Amino acid sequence: MAYWLMKSEPDTFSISDLERLGQAPWDGVRNYQARNFMREMQPGDEFLFYHSSCQPPGVAGIGRVVSEPYPDRTAIDPDSPYHDPKASIERLPWTAVDVAFQRKFPHLLTLADLRSLNGLEALALLQRGSRLSVMPVTTQQWQIILAAM
């Protein structure tokens, strides 16, 4: 099993939305490095659900990957906010996975909280200039974050 951190803006899709739905596609990722990480995901992998572009940003809970990676068809849907005019049925460059709700944290573990935890210095999220919406988390980093809750 692998661990990940996946970002979403809570006004677009929050941990509460995933809790309400139980399961949903994680699509709309339009960065090649983040897409490549998604292609490594396997059913059973767990991820930290991170609320981004809000005040304060932070980890809101845990989800689980429940499907193999598959082509993200929102890229060819002209009505989708994730439409990619360069994509076609023959060339779908983007990837999606289905995810399920695991648990919501009793409070947000903020970015400032994460920065204060010993052992997370190498966490990709905390690196200067890191803006990926999907990134790996090591087992040790995962354990440090969960112990802080």
BELUR-V764815 format. One record per backbone hydrogen bond with DSSP energy under -0.5 kcal/mol. NH is the residue of the N-H (numbers start at 1). CO is the residue of the C=O. E is the energy in kcal/mol with one decimal. If there is no record, write none. Layout:
nh;co;e
NH;CO;E
NH;CO;E
This chain:
nh;co;e
3;137;-0.6
4;46;-1.7
5;135;-2.6
6;48;-2.6
7;133;-2.9
8;50;-2.5
10;8;-0.5
10;52;-0.6
12;9;-2.1
13;9;-2.7
18;14;-2.1
19;15;-2.5
20;16;-2.5
21;17;-2.4
22;18;-2.9
23;21;-0.6
24;99;-2.5
26;97;-3.8
27;25;-0.8
35;31;-2.8
36;32;-2.4
37;33;-1.9
38;34;-2.2
39;35;-1.8
40;36;-0.6
40;37;-1.4
41;37;-0.5
41;38;-1.2
44;65;-3.2
45;42;-2.3
46;2;-1.7
47;63;-2.6
48;4;-2.7
49;47;-0.5
49;61;-2.7
50;6;-2.8
50;48;-0.8
51;49;-0.5
51;58;-3.2
52;8;-1.9
52;50;-0.6
56;54;-0.5
58;51;-1.8
59;109;-2.7
60;49;-3.2
61;49;-1.0
62;103;-3.0
63;47;-2.5
64;100;-2.4
65;45;-3.0
66;98;-3.1
67;98;-0.8
69;41;-0.6
70;96;-2.5
72;94;-2.3
73;71;-1.0
75;72;-1.4
76;73;-1.3
77;74;-1.0
78;76;-0.8
80;77;-2.0
83;80;-1.6
84;75;-2.8
85;83;-0.5
87;84;-2.1
88;91;-2.3
93;91;-0.8
96;70;-2.9
97;26;-1.3
99;24;-3.2
100;64;-2.7
101;22;-2.1
102;62;-2.0
103;62;-2.0
105;60;-2.7
109;59;-2.5
110;108;-1.0
111;57;-2.0
114;110;-2.6
115;111;-2.4
116;112;-1.2
116;113;-0.6
117;113;-0.6
117;114;-1.2
120;117;-1.3
123;120;-1.8
126;123;-1.6
127;124;-1.6
130;127;-2.2
131;129;-0.6
135;5;-2.2
137;3;-2.2
142;138;-2.7
143;139;-2.4
144;140;-2.2
145;141;-2.4
146;142;-2.6
147;143;-2.1
148;144;-1.0
148;145;-0.5
149;146;-1.2
